[in-house]
Amino acid sequence: MKKVVMFYGPPGAGKGTQANLLAGKLGMVHFDTGKFIEQVVHDPANQNDQEIQRERRNFDTGVLTTPSWILKIVKKKSEEIAKSGFGLVFSGSPRTVFEAFGDEKNEGLISSLERLYGKENVVPIFLDIDPKISILRNKNRKICEFCGAAILYNDETHAHSTCPICGGKLYKRAVDNPEVFETRIKEYQDRTAPVLAGLEERGYEVFKVDAKSLPYNVSEEVLRKLKSIDG
């Protein structure tokens, strides 16, 4: 049976990197909801949509977009991927208690995933990292606008403008600016971290992985965790 792996951790923990590595290794689909939301809110075709422009203002200032709106679009896309027969990898989603567990009127994403894949195949993994390290990572990160690769640089004065992977143009995301990043950390602590407690209350074991090491080391540890689940 295909699995759903959900990576959690503060901004800059490497959730997107690990999700990409795992998806490539195991033939799963990385549903990057952050990128998906960014594409929706910045799509010129949506510039006259008042609801989407409201969400754009939230997104660009580091505030989480409206949970009910996110739940609706993420559940729909997840169901499409599941029906295609692929396993799923999330990087930081579901992001709020409401998105994860819903309410009396709305089925949460966790229940939807359990229905689509089976509860035993839904695996939450926490990437543990010092916030100081994550701040440094994001401060110097650039994204390739063509292939989407996240490129990390240790030198703040670097002048790189092209992707070392595909040669595409590099840009710095609005949400990676230091002022916005502080907001993102607070939003994570206040609104996303409680999802992990909710998962444990629901009977899930949240696997913890040390994320300060190099990405390939972290990925190997993730694979060992998943192998241990399968026995």
N, C-alpha and C positions, 0 to 999 in steps of 0.2 A: 504493500500500500504506500502511496506517495505521502510525504511528510510536509508539514508546515513548520518552519523554523522562524522564530521571532527574536531578533537581536534587540536588546535594550542596553541603555547606558547613557551617560550625559553627552551633550554635544561634543564632538571631537573624539569620541571613544573609538571610532573606526567601524561603526555599524554598517555604513554603506560599502566600505572596502571589504569587510568580512562577508557581507551578503553577496557581493559580486563574486568573490572567490569561491564561496560555497556553491552558488548557482552554477558557475562554470565547471566546478569539479563534479557535481552530482547531476547535472542536466536539469536543474530546477529553474524556475522563473523568479528573478528578483523583482518584486513589485515595490519599487522605490516610491512610496506615497509622497515623500517630500518633493521629488522631481516631478511627479505626476501633478501635484498641486501647483508647483511653480509654473509648469507649462500651461495649465488651465488658466491661472490668474493673469499670466503675461501674454496670453494669446491675443493678438490684435483683434481677432474676430469677436472677442468677448468684451471689448472696451466699452460697449454701451449697455452691458448687463450690470445692473445696479448691485445685485447680490454678489456677483463675482468680483466686482470692483471693491466692494466692502471687504471681501476676503483677501484681496490683493493688499489692501492697506494693512491688514493684520499681518499677513505673511511677510511683507517687506520691513516691518518694524520688529519682527521677532516674536510677536504674539501668536499663539496658536489659533489657527482658523476655526470657525464655528464647528463644534463637534457634530451636531446633527447633519450639517452639510457634508462634512467629511465622511461620516458613517454611511450616508446614502451612496456617495460615489465610490467609496472603497469597497463596500459590500458588493455592489454591482460588478465592479471590475474583477474582484476575487472570484466570484461565481463563474464569470466567463473563463478565467484561467483554469479553475478546477474542472470545468466541463470539458476543457481541452486535454485533460489527462496529465497535467504537469503538477509537480510539487511546487510549493510557494516558499519564498524567503522574504521576510519583512525586515526593514531596517528602522526600528523605532516606532512601529505601529502594532496595535492600536495605541494612540497617544494619550487618551484620557480614559477615566473610569467609565464615562458614558459610552465612548466609542467601543470600549472593550466589552462592556456588560449590558449596555442599553438600559431600558427602564420598562415599566409595565406596558408601554405602547410600542416600543422599538426593540427588535432583536439586536443584541450586540454582535460585534464581529466575532468574538470568541465562540458564541453559540453557533453562528453561521459556519465557522471553520470546523467545529466539532461535527456538525451535521454533514459537511461536505467531505471531510477527511477522516473522521473518527477522533475522539478525544486523545487516545493513546498515541496518535501521530502528530499532535500539536506540541511543539517543543520550545519553551522560552529559554533564552540564553542571555545572561547579564554580562556585559563587557565592563569589567571593573578597572577604573583608571582615576588617577589623581586629577581633579579639576584643573590644576595649574598646567598639567601636561596637555590637556584637551584645549585649553585656551591658547597655548603656544602653537599647537597644530593648526587650529583654525585661522589664527592670525596670519599665517604664511601660506595658506592653501589657495590654490587656483583650480578652476574647473575648465576642462576642454569643452568648448561649445559644440564640437562635432561628435566626439566619441563619448563624452561625459565623464572621462577619467578625472579623478581627484588627484592633483599633483601637490605633494607636500614639499616645502623647502625650509631648511633650517636657517638660511641666510635671509634676513629681512630686507636686505638691499638688492636682492637678485633682480635682474632685468629680463628674465625669461618671459617670452610672449607667445611661444608656440609649444604645442604638446609634444613631449618626447616620444609618445606612442604613435600618433597618427599625423602630427604636424599641424593639427587644427589650432585655431586661435584660443588662447587662454583668457579667462575672465575671472574676476573676483565676485562671488555672490554677495548680494546686499546683506544677507543674513549672517555673513562671516565678519562683518565689521565689528571691531571691539565693543562699541556701545550696544549694538544689537545683540552681540553674543552674550553679554551679561544678562540681558532680558531672556534670552533663550535658556540659559542655565537655570534661572529662577522659574521659568515656565516648566522646565523639566522637573525640577524638584517639587513644585507645587501640584502639577497636574499629571505628569507621566509616571514618576516614581511610584505613586500609589497603585498603579495598575499591577505592579509586581506583587504587592501584598494581596491584592484581589485574586490574582492567579493562584497564589499559595492557599488562600482560603477556599478556593474552588478545587483544591486537591492536586495542583500541579507542583512538580519539583522544578524550581528555577535554577538552572545550571550556571555557576559562576566561573568566568574565565578571566585571567589576568590579561589586560589589554595594553599594557605599557610596552610590551615587547614588539619586535618587528612583525609586520602583518602576516608573513608566512608562518612564523612560529605560533601566532595566535590561531591561525587557520588550522594548523595541525592539531592543536589542542581541541578546537571545536570538533574536528572530525573524530578525534578519540572519544569525545563525549557522546557523539551520535552513535558511534560503533558500540559503546557500552550499553546504550539503550536497546539496541537490537540484539545484544547478547553475543 
